[in-house]
Amino acid sequence: MFFGNYIETFRGAKIQVVCVICASLNAISDAMHVSWSAPSTSLLLDEDSPFDVEEKYIVWLELLLTMFSILGLPLTIYLANKLGPKMSILISSCTSAAAWILIGVGNTKEYLFAARCLAGAAVDATFISSPTYISEIANKNIRGSLVCIGYVMFHSGIIVMYSVGAQTSLRIPPIVGICIIVMQLLTLPFFPESPYYHIREKNEEAARKSLMVFQEKEKVETELSRIVEEVQQEGKKTRFRDLFSSRENRKMAFIILILYAGPPLTGHVAVLMNLHTILESVDITFLTPYAAALLYSSVMLTASVLSALLVDKFGRKILINISTFFSGVSLLSLGVYIHMKHLQFDMNGFAWIPLVSINGYAAFFKLGLGTLYILIGSEVCPPNIRTLVLAAADFLYNTFWFVSVYTYHYLNEHYGLPVSFYVFSFFSIFVLILNIFFIPETKGKTSQEIQAMLQG
């Protein structure tokens, strides 16, 4: 009954679904870039490696991607506002392809540093341009599910990287990444730009043509009138300082801060980038680190699909709260196990705990906390400043991402691995408390209704 009703909601939206899949292909490549260091570290340090990389440079291969995600934000904002979110996606995909080419043909660490810088700039599109484009072409009753397709693609990319990267040479992942980018470059240009972008550019006829592709014919004029009204009502809010000029905008900014600080502060990217070394340190005897990493990424993918199925049925807030609580519990249990093992306690009877904990974290994190922050963030933003707000939010995310990765390495080196998980677990509970009191439910609401709710 549930799936019958779920499928019924997509009736008449087939073009939207196909377009969203094409617009999200870059997420696969970007996820491969983000998770590249986990299976590649041992290959880079091997004596037969084509790159002259010493162990002290490994952390910089992780941090450079984060740093250039921050530095690339102004360009992403400019491209999305000037050329439209769809064109921004395509340009970022070309940048991602250039990064893969450098990894594929390079033979020194300088090639890798340059590639990680380009990859960092390209990743911005997955978290800004893609959700903006998708949320602006999607029907409100399936918007959550369509935005979540991007997360499914992202975690598919992690599985690809963990499977291909750990079992082949350093030259194979670039070939896979480039092939995915080429698929997007051959398909996405055939879909129209966001109707919101055309209205902001005072091109109502182009917006009408865009809606004729994405909407049923009898709804085109109604949707066009609604979009025009939304953009006109929010048209004056175009400057960065205006984000804090009213009560509802300050409330929106605080919600964005909570949403985008939560995922990195709970350790997701640090775990993702160092998963293989973490698995080796906990000494899982009945699975190889390669198999355990594949299981971890498969669990994340499954949870992302489940989140996409449930988000428009049960709402955003309940999923993100359940997700945050059990993510914290999973991290705490893993930290306690490693701590007890370091204290020389006999943990042979509890050898199942690390595998269950790490995969429990993967499942619950991706059920809500790690998938819905961009969706809710894009929904609470007024339409014509959505790109600016999401860019500022991505700056926050990447800043906390950098802090999280650096903190993980610092704590691991000076205090041991358990302390890292204790810290991430603490922040999970802290974020949960903020979510309960400040994150609104946006399920099934139009942008106007959400803005009215923030004013209340």
C-alpha positions in Angstrom: 0.0 0.0 0.0 2.8 2.4 0.9 4.8 1.8 -2.3 1.6 2.0 -4.3 0.9 5.4 -2.9 4.5 6.4 -3.3 4.6 5.5 -7.0 1.3 7.3 -7.5 2.9 10.6 -6.3 5.4 10.4 -9.2 2.7 10.1 -11.9 3.3 12.9 -14.4 6.8 13.6 -13.1 8.8 11.2 -15.2 10.7 14.0 -17.0 11.6 15.5 -13.6 13.0 12.1 -12.4 15.1 11.6 -15.5 16.4 15.1 -15.4 17.3 14.8 -11.7 19.3 11.6 -12.4 21.2 13.3 -15.2 21.8 16.4 -13.0 23.1 14.2 -10.1 25.7 12.1 -12.1 28.4 14.5 -11.0 27.7 13.4 -7.4 29.1 10.0 -8.2 32.4 11.5 -9.4 32.5 14.0 -6.5 32.0 11.2 -4.0 34.8 9.3 -5.6 37.0 12.3 -5.1 36.0 12.7 -1.5 36.5 9.0 -0.6 39.6 8.6 -2.9 42.1 8.9 0.0 40.7 6.0 2.0 41.6 3.1 -0.4 44.4 5.0 -2.1 46.6 5.8 0.9 48.3 2.4 1.0 48.8 2.4 -2.8 50.4 5.9 -2.6 52.8 4.8 0.1 53.7 1.5 -1.7 57.2 1.4 -3.1 55.7 0.7 -6.6 53.6 3.8 -6.5 53.9 6.1 -9.5 53.8 9.1 -7.2 56.6 10.2 -4.8 54.3 10.7 -1.8 55.5 10.5 1.8 53.2 9.7 4.7 53.4 13.3 6.0 51.6 14.5 2.8 48.6 12.2 3.1 46.7 14.6 5.5 47.2 17.4 3.0 45.7 15.4 0.2 42.6 15.3 2.4 42.7 18.9 3.6 43.4 20.5 0.2 40.1 19.2 -1.1 38.3 20.9 1.8 40.3 24.1 1.5 39.5 24.5 -2.2 35.8 23.7 -1.6 35.8 26.8 0.5 37.9 28.9 -1.9 35.8 27.8 -4.9 32.6 29.0 -3.4 32.6 32.6 -4.9 33.0 31.1 -8.4 30.2 28.6 -7.8 27.9 31.5 -6.7 28.8 33.6 -9.7 28.3 30.8 -12.2 24.9 29.7 -10.6 23.6 33.3 -10.5 25.0 34.5 -13.8 24.6 31.4 -16.0 22.1 29.3 -14.0 22.4 26.3 -11.7 22.4 23.8 -14.6 25.3 25.5 -16.4 27.1 25.7 -13.1 26.8 21.9 -12.7 28.2 21.3 -16.2 31.2 23.6 -15.7 31.9 21.9 -12.3 31.8 18.5 -14.0 34.4 19.6 -16.5 36.6 20.7 -13.5 36.1 17.3 -11.9 37.2 15.6 -15.1 40.3 17.7 -15.2 41.2 16.5 -11.7 40.8 12.9 -12.8 43.0 13.5 -15.8 45.8 14.9 -13.5 45.6 11.8 -11.3 45.5 9.5 -14.3 48.6 10.9 -16.1 50.6 12.5 -13.2 53.8 11.0 -11.7 54.6 13.4 -8.8 52.9 14.7 -5.7 52.4 18.1 -7.3 50.0 16.5 -9.8 48.0 15.1 -6.9 48.0 18.4 -5.0 46.7 20.1 -8.2 44.1 17.4 -8.7 42.8 17.7 -5.1 42.5 21.4 -5.5 40.4 21.1 -8.7 38.3 18.3 -7.1 37.6 20.5 -4.1 36.3 23.3 -6.3 34.2 20.9 -8.3 32.5 19.4 -5.2 30.7 22.7 -4.5 28.3 22.0 -7.4 27.0 18.8 -5.7 26.1 20.7 -2.5 25.0 24.0 -4.1 24.1 24.0 -7.8 22.6 20.5 -7.9 20.1 20.9 -5.0 19.2 24.4 -6.1 18.4 23.2 -9.6 16.5 20.1 -8.4 14.5 21.9 -5.8 13.5 24.5 -8.4 12.2 22.1 -11.1 10.5 19.6 -8.7 6.9 19.3 -7.6 6.6 20.1 -3.9 5.1 16.7 -3.1 8.1 14.8 -4.4 10.8 17.5 -3.9 12.3 15.7 -0.9 12.6 12.4 -2.8 14.1 14.0 -5.9 16.8 15.9 -3.9 17.7 12.7 -2.1 18.5 11.1 -5.5 21.6 13.1 -5.4 22.6 11.5 -2.1 21.9 8.1 -3.5 24.2 9.0 -6.4 26.9 10.3 -4.0 26.9 7.1 -2.0 27.0 5.0 -5.2 30.2 6.9 -5.9 31.7 5.9 -2.6 30.9 2.2 -3.3 32.6 2.6 -6.7 35.7 4.2 -5.2 36.0 1.6 -2.4 35.6 -1.3 -4.8 37.6 -0.1 -7.7 40.2 1.9 -5.7 41.1 -0.8 -3.3 41.4 -3.6 -5.9 43.0 -1.9 -8.9 45.8 0.6 -9.6 45.7 4.3 -9.0 45.1 4.8 -12.7 41.7 3.0 -12.9 39.5 5.3 -10.8 40.2 8.3 -13.0 39.0 6.4 -16.0 35.7 5.5 -14.2 35.2 9.1 -13.0 35.7 10.5 -16.5 33.3 8.1 -18.0 30.6 9.2 -15.5 31.2 12.9 -16.2 31.0 12.2 -20.0 27.6 10.6 -19.4 26.4 13.8 -17.7 27.8 16.1 -20.4 26.0 14.1 -23.1 22.6 14.2 -21.3 22.0 17.1 -19.0 22.4 19.8 -21.8 19.2 18.5 -23.4 17.1 19.6 -20.3 16.1 23.2 -19.8 17.4 25.6 -17.2 15.5 26.3 -13.9 12.3 28.4 -14.5 13.3 30.4 -11.4 16.5 31.4 -13.0 14.6 32.6 -16.1 12.2 34.6 -14.0 15.1 36.3 -12.2 16.5 37.1 -15.6 13.2 38.7 -16.6 12.7 36.0 -19.3 9.1 34.8 -18.7 8.8 33.1 -22.0 11.9 30.9 -21.4 10.5 30.1 -17.9 7.2 29.0 -19.6 9.1 26.7 -22.0 11.0 25.2 -19.1 7.8 24.5 -17.2 6.2 22.9 -20.3 9.0 20.3 -20.1 8.8 19.7 -16.4 5.0 20.2 -15.6 1.7 18.9 -17.0 0.4 21.4 -19.6 -2.7 22.4 -17.5 -0.4 23.4 -14.6 2.1 25.5 -16.5 0.4 28.9 -16.2 -0.5 28.3 -12.5 3.1 27.3 -11.7 4.5 30.2 -13.7 2.3 32.7 -11.8 3.4 31.2 -8.5 7.1 31.4 -9.4 6.7 35.0 -10.6 5.0 36.0 -7.4 7.6 34.2 -5.2 10.5 35.9 -7.0 8.8 39.3 -6.9 8.0 39.0 -3.2 11.6 38.1 -2.4 13.2 40.3 -5.1 14.5 42.9 -2.7 16.5 40.4 -0.6 19.6 40.2 -2.8 22.5 41.4 -0.6 24.4 39.2 1.9 23.7 41.5 4.8 20.0 41.2 4.1 20.3 37.6 5.3 20.2 39.0 8.8 18.0 42.0 8.3 14.7 40.5 9.5 13.6 38.1 12.2 12.7 35.3 9.7 16.0 35.7 7.9 18.0 35.5 11.2 15.9 32.5 12.1 16.7 30.9 8.7 20.4 31.6 9.2 20.5 29.9 12.6 18.6 26.9 11.1 21.2 26.7 8.3 24.0 26.9 10.8 22.6 23.9 12.8 21.9 21.8 9.6 25.3 22.3 8.0 27.5 22.1 11.1 25.9 18.8 12.2 27.2 16.3 9.6 30.9 17.3 9.7 31.0 17.7 13.5 29.7 14.2 14.0 32.7 12.9 12.1 31.3 11.6 8.8 33.9 12.9 6.4 36.8 12.1 8.8 35.5 8.5 9.0 34.9 8.4 5.2 38.4 9.6 4.3 40.1 7.3 6.8 37.8 4.3 6.9 40.4 1.6 5.9 42.9 2.7 8.5 40.1 2.8 11.2 39.0 -0.7 10.2 42.5 -2.0 10.4 43.0 -0.5 13.8 39.9 -2.2 15.3 41.2 -5.5 14.0 38.0 -7.0 12.5 39.0 -10.7 12.2 36.0 -12.1 10.2 36.1 -9.5 7.4 39.0 -7.9 5.5 39.2 -4.1 5.6 38.3 -4.1 1.9 35.1 -6.2 2.5 34.2 -4.2 5.6 34.6 -0.9 3.7 32.3 -2.2 0.9 29.7 -3.2 3.5 30.0 0.3 5.1 29.4 2.1 1.8 26.6 -0.3 0.8 24.8 0.3 4.1 25.1 4.1 3.5 23.7 3.7 0.0 20.8 1.6 1.3 20.0 4.1 4.0 20.1 6.9 1.5 17.5 5.1 -0.7 15.4 4.5 2.4 15.6 8.1 3.4 14.4 9.1 -0.1 11.5 6.8 0.2 10.5 7.9 3.7 11.2 11.7 3.6 8.0 12.7 1.9 5.9 10.2 3.8 7.0 10.8 7.4 8.6 14.2 7.2 12.1 15.6 7.6 12.3 16.3 11.3 11.5 12.9 12.7 14.0 11.2 10.4 16.8 13.7 11.2 16.2 13.4 15.0 16.2 9.6 15.0 19.3 9.6 12.8 21.2 12.0 15.0 20.5 10.1 18.2 21.5 6.7 17.0 24.5 8.1 15.1 25.8 9.3 18.5 25.1 6.0 20.2 27.0 4.1 17.4 30.0 6.4 17.7 30.0 6.1 21.5 29.9 2.3 21.5 32.7 2.2 18.9 34.8 4.6 21.1 34.2 2.6 24.2 35.2 -0.7 22.5 38.5 0.7 21.2 39.2 2.3 24.5 38.6 -0.9 26.4 40.8 -2.8 23.9 43.6 -0.2 24.4 43.3 -0.8 28.2 44.1 -4.5 27.6 40.6 -5.8 28.5 39.7 -9.1 26.9 37.2 -8.1 24.1 37.2 -11.4 22.2 33.6 -12.0 23.1 32.6 -8.6 21.8 34.5 -8.6 18.5 31.2 -8.0 16.7 30.8 -4.5 18.3 33.1 -2.5 15.9 31.5 -3.9 12.8 27.9 -3.3 14.1 28.8 0.1 15.4 30.5 1.4 12.3 27.7 0.1 10.1 25.0 1.3 12.5 26.6 4.8 12.2 26.5 4.5 8.4 22.9 3.5 8.4 21.5 6.0 10.9 23.7 8.9 9.7 22.4 8.5 6.2 18.8 8.0 7.2 18.5 11.7 8.0 21.4 13.7 9.4 23.7 13.1 6.4 21.1 13.5 3.7 18.4 15.9 4.7 20.4 19.0 5.7 20.7 20.2 2.1 17.1 19.5 1.5 15.8 21.4 4.5 18.4 24.1 3.9 17.2 24.7 0.4 13.6 24.7 1.5 13.9 27.3 4.2 15.7 29.8 1.8 13.8 32.4 -0.1 14.0 31.4 -3.8 16.0 34.2 -5.3 18.7 34.1 -2.7 18.8 30.4 -2.4 22.2 30.1 -4.3 23.8 32.8 -2.0 22.5 31.2 1.2 23.5 27.7 0.1 26.9 29.0 -0.8 27.3 30.5 2.7 26.0 27.3 4.1 28.5 25.3 2.1 31.3 27.6 3.4 30.2 26.6 6.9 30.0 23.0 6.0 33.5 22.9 4.5 34.9 24.9 7.4 33.6 22.4 9.9 34.7 19.6 7.5 38.3 21.0 7.6 38.1 21.3 11.4 36.7 17.8 11.7 39.4 16.1 9.6 42.2 18.0 11.2 40.8 17.3 14.7 40.5 13.6 13.9 44.2 13.4 12.9 45.3 15.6 15.8 43.3 13.6 18.5 44.3 10.3 16.9 48.0 11.2 17.0 48.1 12.8 20.5 45.3 11.1 22.5 44.3 8.0 20.6 41.5 6.9 18.3 38.8 6.5 21.1 38.9 10.2 22.0 38.0 11.1 18.4 34.9 9.0 18.6 34.0 10.4 22.0 34.2 13.9 20.7 32.1 13.1 17.6 29.5 11.3 19.8 29.3 14.4 22.1 28.6 16.6 19.1 25.9 14.2 17.9 23.9 14.6 21.1 24.5 18.4 21.1 23.2 18.7 17.5 20.2 16.5 18.4 19.2 19.0 21.1 19.4 21.9 18.6 17.5 19.9 16.0 14.6 19.2 18.4 14.1 22.8 19.4 15.0 24.8 16.2 14.6 22.7 13.0 11.1 23.1 11.4 9.1 20.6 9.5 9.0 21.6 5.8 7.3 18.5 4.4 4.7 19.4 1.7 5.0 23.1 2.1 5.6 25.7 -0.7 8.4 28.3 -0.3 5.7 30.9 0.6 4.3 28.7 3.3 7.7 28.0 4.7 8.6 31.7 4.8 5.3 32.5 6.5 6.1 29.8 9.1 9.5 31.4 9.8 7.8 34.7 10.3 5.6 33.2 13.0 
